[in-house]
Amino acid sequence: MYKNYYLMQAEPFSPVPSPDLFYKSDRHGKTWNHLVDCLRKKEPVVMTAGDYGTGKTLLCLKLIQLMKKNNVSPIVYIPSSGYRFSMLLEKILKTLNIQSEPGDETEFRQMIYEYFESEPPKNNKFIYLVIDDIHEFDFEFILGLSQLITFNHDGYFPIKLFMFGHTGFLQDLDNRNLVSFKQRIKAIPMLFPLTVPEVTEYIYFRLISSGASGSPVFDESAIELITSVSKGLPRLINRICDISLLAACKKKTNLINRKMVETALGESGLEQVPVSAPMIQVPAVEPRREEPGPRPDRQARKLTSFARKRETESIASARGELFEVSEDDRPELNRKERKPADLKKSSFMDAKSMLIICLILIIVLMALFLFRDNRLSDVSDSKTGTNGKGNGVVTRSISELPPKKDVIVYRSVTQNYIEPDNHKSLAHPMIDFQN
């Protein structure tokens, strides 16, 4: 509805993840770079972790897009926990073009092993398994997967595994006696929620990518409320911005303020959307489910800045214990919140000012040069005597005359001019010296 009103070409806050709308925050950009580096180095087992709604599925889809673009194949993508381990083996056989008949997992596994053993390791045959929401798979699937990736042929491991899941998955491996599987996993920097400045950039990144030009606009108070309610999770940010734009479209306004966001939250019931707390242990058999509690009143929903800070610190501490990240890798603890950069105070304005000053200096120097040239011309003309026309009195110094003789020097200097009647020329003697 609001897409046509704001002249957008696409939905800016679609609930469906799109790899073409990937916002690189500091943490998301670092995680993506590590993920690409692991793909380039052909790491055997890699995992990307984060809380619910931080963008793990988006990174998963972007990785698959990159692999297809660079002809990295074959790829087996498992998007959800609806697959049993036998279904995974069947999909691998189909991807490798291996003819198979219905059988048990042992036969399927043996056929896969024989495929890679049929040629020498120098041919470097690989298959890439990309599994999303790995924390939701049951114990039998994880156990079979841990056994599958240990296969190697003369020292090279042809099966590469990329997993995306919740932060509690690694802790759960310890509780399930799968320590050996955990030791094989290369855990890259995990995903964190966005800060207030990042939420601002994220919202306008999505708006600009959708084709919006100049409107709509979210003011600072609205963005602060969106960050507070969503806890900086991109999935919830999309939902809140979507309903806020719908409310703004109904009122035919281009400015979304705090009051409008509050109204949209109250009408949609998103104020009581539960945000998952740091999960230390995730059951391997069934995915974790939360029962929504009673809706709190408005005063209880308004957290103070001190309470939000303490809550963020406790969440970051629990995550740090799982992935053993250093203090430098926690952006919400180390980086101070700052206001968005003022576009009017950009370096472009300084460069423009310097250019104007340089032009003024050049004009002044040119004016001084022309003035000096005119002065020199005037001095030269005064020395020649008659403005360079050759008419005037030419004399010789008296001191050069021979002594004791009468010398008469005649110098006829004439000036011709035409009279209007008879056109006659007149000669006028100018000087007569007589000693």
N, C-alpha and C positions, 0 to 999 in steps of 0.2 A: 504493500500500500504506500508506504513512505518512499519506496524506491523511485516511483514515478514523480512524486511530489518534489523530491530533492534532485531530480534529473540524474540518478545514478545508473550506471550500466550493469551493476551486479549487487547482490546482497552483501553489505559490508560486514555484518556480524552473523553469518550463517552458522548454525550449529554443526555443520558437516566440516571436518578438517580439510583444508586445501593446502597442498604443498607449495602452491604459488603465492600464498599469503603467509609467508613465514617471517615473523618479526624477530630480528636478531637483537635481543637484549644482551647485556654483558654475559649473563650466565648461559642463555640459550646459544649465543654465538660461540662461546667457549666449548660447550658440549657438542655442538655440531662439528666444530673443527677437530675435536678429538675423535669423533665418530668417523669422519672422513679419513683421518690418519690411520685409524685401526683397519679400515677397509683397504687402504693402500698397502699397509704392512701385512695384510692377510692374517690378522690375529684370529686364533681358532674360536675363542668364546668371548663375546663382548656383551656387556649389559648397560643399558641406560635406565636410570631410576629417577623417580620423582613422585610427588604427591598426586592425588587425583586432580585432574583438570589443569596440570602444569604444561601440557603440550607433548606428552610422550608419543601419542598416536600420530601427531603432525610430523614429528621427527622421523617416525617409522616410515610414513608415506613419502617423505622427502628423500630418505635414504634409498627406497626402492626406485624412485624417480631418477635419482643420480645413477644408480646401478644400470638401469635400462638405457639411460642416455650414453653411458660409457661402455655399453655392451659387456657388462659384468653379468655372466649367466653360467649355468641355470640358477633360477631363484625359486624357492618354495616359500610362499607367504602364508602364514597362519594368523588370521586376524582376530580370532576369539577362542575362548575355551570350549567351544562346541566340538572340537576335534578330539578323538581318542588317539592313542599312540599308533594303533594299527592303521588308522586313516592317514596319519602323517607318513608312515612307511609306504602306503599305496600311492600317495601323491608324489613321493620322491621317485618311485619306480616309473610312474607315468611321465614325470618331467624328464627323466633320463632315457625315455623311449625303450624301457625294458618291458617286454611282454610278460605278464604274470597272470596267474589264475588265483582264485580265492584260496587262501591258505592262512597259516598262523604267522605270528610276528617273527618267529625264528627263521622261517623260510624267507620272508621278505628281507630281513636283515642280512641273511646269507647272500641273497641275490645282489644286494647293494654292495657288499664287500667284494664279491667276485667281479663286479663291474669295474671297480677301481683297481683291482689287482690284475686285470687283463692286460694292462699296458704299463710300461716302466714309469717310475715317479717323475722322470724328467719331462714328461708331457704335461705335468701340472694340471690334471683334471680336478676341478673343484665343483662343489655344489653349496649354495648359500641358503641357509634356513633363517628366515626372518619371522620372529614370533612376537606378537603384541599381547599385552596383558598377561605376561607369563605367571604372575602371582595368582591368577584365577584357575590354573590348571591343577588337576588332581595329582596325588602323590605317584600313582602308577605312570602317568605321562612324564613327570619330571624324572623319575627313576630310569625309565626307558631312554629318555633323551640324554641323561648323563652317561649311559652305557654306549649310546650311538656315537657320541662325539669323541670317545676315546680311541676309536678305530684309526690306525695309521698304517701306511704301506711303505716299508723301508725308510721310515723316519719322517714322512710327510703326512700331514693330516688333511685329507681332502674335504672333510665336512666342516664348514664354517657356520657358526651360530651367532646371530645377533638377536638379543632379547631386550624387550622394553617392559618394565613393570614397576610396581610400587616399591618404596624404599624398604618395606619390611620383608621383602622376599629373601634377601641374603641372611637375615637373622633367622628366618624360618628354616633355611637349609641346615643350620646348626642343630636346630631342634629335631630335624628329621634324619639325622645321621648321614647327611650328604655333604660332609665337610670336603671331601675330595673334589666334588663337583664345584663347590664354592671356590676352592683354591685355583681352579682352572679359569675362573671368570675374571676378565679384565674390566673392572668397574671404572667407567669414565666419570668426569664431574657431573653430579646429578643436577636436576632442575629445581629451581627455587621460584616462589611466587614473585610477581613484579612489584617494584616499589612505586610510589606515587609519581615521580617523574617518568618512569617507564610506562606506567598506565596511560599517562598523557600522550606519550609518543605512540604507544600501541593503538590507542583509539584513532588518532589522526592518520596513522599509517593505514589502518583498515579503511577509513573514509576516503583517503586519497586513492587507494588502490581500487576502490569501487567506482571511481569516476566523479565523486563529489568535488565541486570547485567552490571554495569559499564558505559554504554552508552545508550542513548545520554546524553549530559551534557549541561545545561543552565548556561552561565556565569552570573556574578552579574549584569552587565549592561543590559543584556536581561531581567532578572527578575525584575529589577527596571522599565523598560519600560512596561512590562506586568502588573505590579502592578498599574502603572500610568494610563494606558489605561483602564484596567478593573475595576478600583476603588476598587480592592480587593474583587470583587464579584466572587465566585467560578464558577458560570455559564459562565461568560465571560472569566475567566481564562482558562477554558476547551477549549473554542472555539479558543482562541489565541494560546494556546500551540498545539492544533491539527493542525492548518494551519502552524505553525512554524516547527513542525516535518515533515510535508509533504514537505515543502520547503527544509529542510535539507536532506531529503531522496533523493530528485531530484539531489541535489549537491553531494550526497554520502559523507557526512561529519557527524561526531559525535558531533561536537561542535556547539551549537546555540548561536550566539552572538547578540548584539543589532541591527546591520545592517541587519541581516537575519530576525529578527522579524519585523523590519520596512518594509522590502520588502514584507513580507507575509501579513502584515496589509494593505499595499497599494494595493496589488493585490486582496485581498478579500473584501476590503471596510469596514473592521471592525473598522477603525479609526473613522467613523462617527456614530457608534452604540450609540444611546442615552442611558444614564444611568439615571434612574428615580431619580428625586430630592425628598427630603422629602415631602411626601404627607400629608397635614394636614387634608384634607377632601376628602373622597372617596364617589362618588355617590353610593347609594344602589341599584338603578335600573339597571344601565349599568356599566360595568367595565370601568375603566379609560383608555383612549387611547391617545397616543401621536403621533403627526404628526412630522416626522423627518424634521428638518429644512435644510437649504442649507448647503452644505459641506463647513466647514471652510478651510482656507488655512493652510499650514503647520506651519507657525509661530504662528497662533492663537491657534493651537492645542497643542502647547508646553507650558504647564503651569509651572510657576516657583514654587519652593518649598514653597515659602511664600503663594502663592495663593492657593496651594493645602492644606496647613495647615489651612488657614482661611475657606476654603470650608468644610473641615472635621469637624471643630469646629462648624460651623453653622448647619450642618446636625445632629451632635450629640446633639446639643442643642434642635433642633426641636423634635428629637426622645425622648429625656429625658422628655420633657413636656408631652408627651403622656403616657409614662409608669412610669414616676416619678422615674427614676433610679438615684442612687447616683453617686457622682463623682468617687467612687471606682469601679463602674461597667462599666466604660467607658474605655476600653483598649486602644483605639486609642488616648485618651487624656493623660492618666496617664503613659502608658508604653512607654518608649523611644525605638526608633528603634535601633536595635543592629544587628551587622553582625552575620551570622550563626557561630555556634561554630566550632572551629578548631579541627578536629578529631585527629590531630597529638598531641595536647596538652591535652590528656585525662588523667584521673586518673589511667588508666591502665599502662601508662609509669612510673608514680611515684611508683606504687606498684612493677613493674619490677625492678626498680633501687634499691628499698629497699631490694628486695630478693637477688640481686647480692651482695650488701654490706654485708648482713647477711652471705652469703656463704663464702665471703672472710674472714670475722672475724672468722668463724668456722675453716677454713683451717689454719689460723695463730695460733689459740689456739691449734689445734692439733699438729702443728709443734713444738710449745714451749713445749708441754707436752712430746713429743717423745725425744726432746733434753734434757730435765730435767731427764728423765728416763735413758738415756745413761750415763749422768754424774754420777748419783747415782750408776749405775752398775760399772763404772770405779773405784769409790772410794771404794766400797765394795771389789773388786778384789785386790786392793792395800793393804787393811788391812789383807786379808787372806794370802798374801805372794806369792803364787805360782799358781795363777790363778785357784785355786780350785782343783789341781791334787793330792795333798797329798805328793808330793816329796819335800824334803828340809831338813834343819838342825833344829833339835829340841833340844834345850838346856835348862838348868835350871839356874836361876840366881845365880851368884857367892855368893851373900849375903846369900843365903839359905844354903850354905855348912857348915858342922859342924866346929867349930873353932879348930885350932891347930892340925889338922890332914891332912895327905896327902891323897888327894882324886883324883883318876883317873876315869874319866868318859869317857866311850867309847860309842859311838853311831854310829852304822854301818848303813850307808845310801848307798844303792847300787842302781845301775841303770843298768838294763839288756838291752842289745841290741844285735842283731844278726849280727855277721860278715858274710860277704859273703862267706868265705871259710869253717871255722871249726865250726861255730855256737856255740862258747863258751861264757860263762858268766864271766864277770870280776867284782870283788868286789874291790872297792876303799875306803880305810878309809878316812874319811873326817875330823875328829877333834880328837885331843888328848890333853886333859888338864892334866897338872901335877903341883901340887902345890909344 
